[in-house]
Amino acid sequence: MDAFQISELIAEAERGGRAWTEFFRAPALSLGIYRLPAGGTDPQTPHTEDEIYYVLRGRARARVSGEECEIGPGTLLYVPAGAEHRFHSIREDLTLMVAFAPAEGAQAGCD
């Protein structure tokens, strides 16, 4: 069984100092923690997989395919594969749990 404590995942991501920390991978799904500092820039480009973002901490705005919304703790955001998306106007350090389906990079190179 795979079981995870969100507080431990966040602490590990913070210790690692990276924006992206994957903590689970299976062929049809991958999960990770994505962190962006207040005032920071989100360098993402579209992914080849569908994504779900769940905001654990922080406040910002999200843009997906030209649509904007305010996000904060508890916000769940779906981003379809190939969609332009970005977090911006980050007012508080942002910590998100991200799910890719299928696993991140699994569709890369597929036509």
N, C-alpha and C positions, 0 to 999 in steps of 0.2 A: 504494500500500500504506500502511496505517496501522500503525505500530509505536510502542510506548511503553515507556519505562523507568520502572518503578515509583518508583525513588529520585528521578527528576526530577519526576514527578507530585506526589509528597509534598512536595518542596521548593517547587514552585510553589504548592501549596495553602497551605503554611505562610507563604510570602511574602504571599499574598493575604489572609491573616487571616480567611478565611470558613470556616464549618463545612462548607459544601457547595461543591465545585468540580467541575463537569461537564467531562470532557475528550474525550468522544466521543459523537456522536449520529448515528443512522440511524433510519429509520422503525420498524424492529422491535426496536431496542436502544439504550439509552444507558448510559454508564459514567461514574462519578465517584469522587471521593475525599471521604469524610465523616469529619470530625474532631470529637472531643468531649474536653474537658479532664478530668483526674482531678478527681473531686468534682463534675463538671458535671451538668447536666440535659439530657436528650434531649427536645426539643420536638415530635418527629414526631407526625403523625396518619396514619391509614391512607392508603395510596396506591391508585390505581386500576389499577396494574400489578403483576405478579409482581416480586419482588426477590430478588437473591442478595447477601448480604454476605460478604465475605472479610476476616477480621481480619489486618491487616498488622502492627500494633503495639498494645500495651496489653492490659489485663485489665479485665473487667467482667462483669456478668450481663446476659442478654437475656431479655425476656419477649415471647412471641409467642402470641397467642390464649389467654392465661392460663397457658401452660406456661413454665417457667423453665429456663435452662441457664447454665453458666459458659462464658465465651468468652475466648480468648487467641489469640496468633499461630498462624495456620494453621486456625482454625475457619472453616467454611463454613456459612452459615445461610440457609435458604430461608424467605421470607415470602410467602405467597400474597396476591394482590390483595385489598384490603379488610380484611386482618387487622390488629387492634390489635397494635402492637409498639413496643418501647422498650428502650433500653440504660440500665442503672442500676447503682448501686453501682460506679461507674467508679473503679478503684483506681490505674490508670496511664493516662496520656493515650492515648486510643483513636483509631486511624487505620484506616479500613476502605475497601476498594474495593467499590463498589456497582454492580450491574448491574440495570437495569430492562428488562423485556420485556413489551410493546413499550416504546418510548422513554418516559421519564418525562413525564407529562402527556398522552400520546397518547390515553388512554382517558377523560380528564376530560370530563364532560358527556355521556358515552355512557350510554344506558339499558340 
